[in-house]
Amino acid sequence: MGSSGRRSGVSDGTFRLFTTLGWLVVIGSAFVLGYQLAYHDADNALLEVQQLKTDRHELRESLLAAQERIAGLERAQSIDREAKRLAQAQLEKLQNDRHEYAKQVSALERLIREGGGGVVQVQEFELWETKQPNEFGYRFTVAQLIPEFGQASGHVRLRVEGKTAQGEPFSRTAAQLEGSEPGAHRMKFEFFQHFSGRLHLADGMQPQTLMVEIEPAVKNLISSSRIYAWEPEAWQSEVEAGLESGPELE
């Protein structure tokens, strides 16, 4: 009986040992599995965090770009409003000038008719650079303001005014500008006459205005002049300019 009790004790101890080992295996497996799952979740979490950072950076850049576009649109709108305001102011000034000019012309026509005189006016004036340095081409038309006056004759002279490179004012006729031609135009027409030529400026001259002076040679034709701002157009070829005029004074 003693021998049987010892065998029973050994069997119980062995069973408990295997049971303990079994639980240790189960716990160890669960620990390993849990660690692997946690590691996997941590990797996923890191990837998600990195993606969120990337998305945040892209959203920030998009926001900055949108803010710049908004600022640009606001500036454009401000410039557009200012341009419209300036254009409106210029239009009003031009309308007022035109109205005042119309009144002056009407009064002048009435005065001329009552005195039996006449007057001519400069029209369609153009100025441009030629291929030669410091040389400018021009053309314009002189027409009767009073159609019933008859034949108008005399001379048409051009005068350039401005400043030298030293800031001193100058005033020169075409005849006084070496290389310019013609020095003066001979005017003789009943309705209108076209004129053209070239002006050559000396180095350092800074022209500001160009005056067309009408010097009549017939009785009752009034002397007149017209001033233009010196604003040459973009270069045109001399063929386009069509430098043809009426009789000229040598």
Secondary structure as GFF3:
##gff-version 3
##sequence-region A 1 250
A	DSSP	alpha_helix	2	115	.	.	.	ID=ss1
A	DSSP	beta_strand	120	129	.	.	.	ID=ss2
A	DSSP	beta_strand	135	144	.	.	.	ID=ss3
A	DSSP	three_ten_helix	147	149	.	.	.	ID=ss4
A	DSSP	beta_strand	152	163	.	.	.	ID=ss5
A	DSSP	beta_strand	169	173	.	.	.	ID=ss6
A	DSSP	three_ten_helix	174	176	.	.	.	ID=ss7
A	DSSP	beta_strand	184	189	.	.	.	ID=ss8
A	DSSP	beta_strand	192	200	.	.	.	ID=ss9
A	DSSP	beta_strand	206	216	.	.	.	ID=ss10
A	DSSP	beta_strand	224	229	.	.	.	ID=ss11
A	DSSP	alpha_helix	238	241	.	.	.	ID=ss12
A	DSSP	beta_strand	248	249	.	.	.	ID=ss13
###
